[in-house]
Amino acid sequence: MKLGVQEFLIILVIVIIVWEGEQPFLKVNVNGKRFCNESGPYEFMLHSMYMQPGHTYVDIFDANNKEYCEQFDEVGCCRMFKFPNGAESNMPYDYVWGQMTEGENSHHGLGCLQKADTLEELAEKLNIPADNLVATVECYSELCAKGIDEDYGMAPHRMTPVDTAPFYGIRTCSWHLTTLNGCCINTDMQIIREDGMPIEGLYVTGDCTGGFFAQTYPNLFTGLACGRTMTFGRRAAKIVSKL
Ligand SMILES: Cc1cc2nc3c(=O)[nH]c(=O)nc-3n(C[C@H](O)[C@H](O)[C@H](O)COP(=O)(O)OP(=O)(O)OC[C@H]3O[C@@H](n4cnc5c(N)ncnc54)[C@H](O)[C@@H]3O)c2cc1C
């Protein structure tokens, strides 16, 4: 599929990097309704989110969120605790939480986290319907108690109730992880024209290149995007410097 400049730019929408927002916490749309399996692959989440009003959603979690983040046993960049082999995560929980709470209840920087003693108050701060949020949380907590997500099939170890104040909510939306389409390259890292001929002297790698993730972004293959960037970048440098 060939994309024009406009479509290419749409893929580059980046909104907010909030590691808490990548955790499989309960997510509701702006009507306070749950809409997906929060622990599914990135693409499933993003497509579900895109179909919601305003293309946005809200993460809802509670005072036990640190314990739950560890329990989620996340992979890749989402992980905020040491890996089973002892390797450090790239973002430790305490660092992320410090950033998130620095501007608590403000709308500046990463301080877009809302905190409240009741779900009703939280809904008001998030500008979503309180009755719907309360009903959704009640329903979700019942499913958590059963240990089976009858609505969306979430992995049981990632089902965590929202029952301990203070409650937190954060509005978020799409993430730019990489480029799905864009400039096609040849094996020498040169951009190729529509007729397949390279543009002499122009080399690209990483997110500037297209096609690599056009079919899927396999988030269980952690490090593939960064690995592609570095490997292709090294190759481009070697070619340019004729090493
Ligand atoms: C939240 C999140 C989580 C991710 N998790 C993973 C993961 O677990 N594993 C994985 O493999 N990938 C992950 N990715 C994807 C991966 O980070 C990117 O695909 C990769 O960083 C792309 O590398 P890049 O060098 O092409 O672009 P970037 O890393 O974006 O680097 C581009 C650089 O260019 C600089 N720049 C921009 N404009 C200019 C200018 N005019 N002049 C000079 N410098 C400029 C920018 O400041 C930036 O430093 C994640 C991405 C995000 C956003």
The ligand as an SDF file (V2000), in Angstrom:
LIG
                    3D

 53 58  0  0  0  0  0  0  0  0999 V2000
    6.5150    4.3920   24.9030 C   0  0  0  0  0  0  0  0  0  0  0  0
    7.3710    3.6160   23.9290 C   0  0  0  0  0  0  0  0  0  0  0  0
    7.7840    2.3500   24.2480 C   0  0  0  0  0  0  0  0  0  0  0  0
    8.5930    1.6280   23.3660 C   0  0  0  0  0  0  0  0  0  0  0  0
    9.0110    0.3840   23.7120 N   0  0  0  0  0  0  0  0  0  0  0  0
    9.8710   -0.2770   22.9260 C   0  0  0  0  0  0  0  0  0  0  0  0
   10.4240   -1.5310   23.3310 C   0  0  0  0  0  0  0  0  0  0  0  0
   10.1380   -2.0650   24.3980 O   0  0  0  0  0  0  0  0  0  0  0  0
   11.2630   -2.1510   22.4770 N   0  0  0  0  0  0  0  0  0  0  0  0
   11.6310   -1.6130   21.2720 C   0  0  0  0  0  0  0  0  0  0  0  0
   12.4150   -2.2130   20.5480 O   0  0  0  0  0  0  0  0  0  0  0  0
   11.1060   -0.4280   20.8790 N   0  0  0  0  0  0  0  0  0  0  0  0
   10.2590    0.2580   21.6590 C   0  0  0  0  0  0  0  0  0  0  0  0
    9.7320    1.4560   21.2530 N   0  0  0  0  0  0  0  0  0  0  0  0
   10.0170    1.9150   19.8860 C   0  0  0  0  0  0  0  0  0  0  0  0
   11.4260    2.4680   19.7640 C   0  0  0  0  0  0  0  0  0  0  0  0
   11.7020    3.2930   20.8840 O   0  0  0  0  0  0  0  0  0  0  0  0
   11.5360    3.2750   18.4790 C   0  0  0  0  0  0  0  0  0  0  0  0
   11.1040    2.5110   17.3770 O   0  0  0  0  0  0  0  0  0  0  0  0
   12.9950    3.6920   18.2760 C   0  0  0  0  0  0  0  0  0  0  0  0
   13.4250    4.4870   19.3610 O   0  0  0  0  0  0  0  0  0  0  0  0
   13.1280    4.4730   17.0020 C   0  0  0  0  0  0  0  0  0  0  0  0
   14.4720    4.9210   16.9270 O   0  0  0  0  0  0  0  0  0  0  0  0
   14.8670    6.1230   15.9870 P   0  0  0  0  0  0  0  0  0  0  0  0
   16.3470    6.3620   16.2060 O   0  0  0  0  0  0  0  0  0  0  0  0
   14.4220    5.8620   14.5990 O   0  0  0  0  0  0  0  0  0  0  0  0
   14.0160    7.3540   16.4660 O   0  0  0  0  0  0  0  0  0  0  0  0
   14.0910    8.1120   17.8610 P   0  0  0  0  0  0  0  0  0  0  0  0
   14.4930    7.2090   18.9770 O   0  0  0  0  0  0  0  0  0  0  0  0
   12.8040    8.8630   17.9500 O   0  0  0  0  0  0  0  0  0  0  0  0
   15.3210    9.1190   17.6650 O   0  0  0  0  0  0  0  0  0  0  0  0
   15.1820   10.2620   16.8500 C   0  0  0  0  0  0  0  0  0  0  0  0
   16.0960   11.3150   17.4530 C   0  0  0  0  0  0  0  0  0  0  0  0
   16.1740   12.4170   16.5630 O   0  0  0  0  0  0  0  0  0  0  0  0
   16.1240   13.6010   17.3320 C   0  0  0  0  0  0  0  0  0  0  0  0
   15.6950   14.6870   16.4400 N   0  0  0  0  0  0  0  0  0  0  0  0
   14.4620   14.8980   15.9390 C   0  0  0  0  0  0  0  0  0  0  0  0
   14.4510   15.9750   15.1340 N   0  0  0  0  0  0  0  0  0  0  0  0
   15.7240   16.4460   15.1230 C   0  0  0  0  0  0  0  0  0  0  0  0
   16.3630   17.5300   14.4550 C   0  0  0  0  0  0  0  0  0  0  0  0
   15.6960   18.3460   13.6330 N   0  0  0  0  0  0  0  0  0  0  0  0
   17.6640   17.7050   14.6840 N   0  0  0  0  0  0  0  0  0  0  0  0
   18.3600   16.8660   15.4900 C   0  0  0  0  0  0  0  0  0  0  0  0
   17.8220   15.8160   16.1410 N   0  0  0  0  0  0  0  0  0  0  0  0
   16.5020   15.6150   15.9510 C   0  0  0  0  0  0  0  0  0  0  0  0
   15.1600   13.2890   18.4420 C   0  0  0  0  0  0  0  0  0  0  0  0
   15.3540   14.1510   19.5210 O   0  0  0  0  0  0  0  0  0  0  0  0
   15.5660   11.8530   18.7800 C   0  0  0  0  0  0  0  0  0  0  0  0
   16.5990   11.8050   19.7300 O   0  0  0  0  0  0  0  0  0  0  0  0
    8.9580    2.2010   22.1250 C   0  0  0  0  0  0  0  0  0  0  0  0
    8.5540    3.4880   21.8100 C   0  0  0  0  0  0  0  0  0  0  0  0
    7.7690    4.1970   22.7010 C   0  0  0  0  0  0  0  0  0  0  0  0
    7.3510    5.6070   22.3470 C   0  0  0  0  0  0  0  0  0  0  0  0
  1  2  1  0
  2  3  1  0
  2 52  2  0
  3  4  2  0
  4  5  1  0
  4 50  1  0
  5  6  2  0
  6  7  1  0
  6 13  1  0
  7  8  2  0
  7  9  1  0
  9 10  1  0
 10 11  2  0
 10 12  1  0
 12 13  2  0
 13 14  1  0
 14 15  1  0
 14 50  1  0
 15 16  1  0
 16 17  1  0
 16 18  1  0
 18 19  1  0
 18 20  1  0
 20 21  1  0
 20 22  1  0
 22 23  1  0
 23 24  1  0
 24 25  2  0
 24 26  1  0
 24 27  1  0
 27 28  1  0
 28 29  2  0
 28 30  1  0
 28 31  1  0
 31 32  1  0
 32 33  1  0
 33 34  1  0
 33 48  1  0
 34 35  1  0
 35 36  1  0
 35 46  1  0
 36 37  1  0
 36 45  1  0
 37 38  2  0
 38 39  1  0
 39 40  1  0
 39 45  2  0
 40 41  1  0
 40 42  2  0
 42 43  1  0
 43 44  2  0
 44 45  1  0
 46 47  1  0
 46 48  1  0
 48 49  1  0
 50 51  2  0
 51 52  1  0
 52 53  1  0
M  END
$$$$
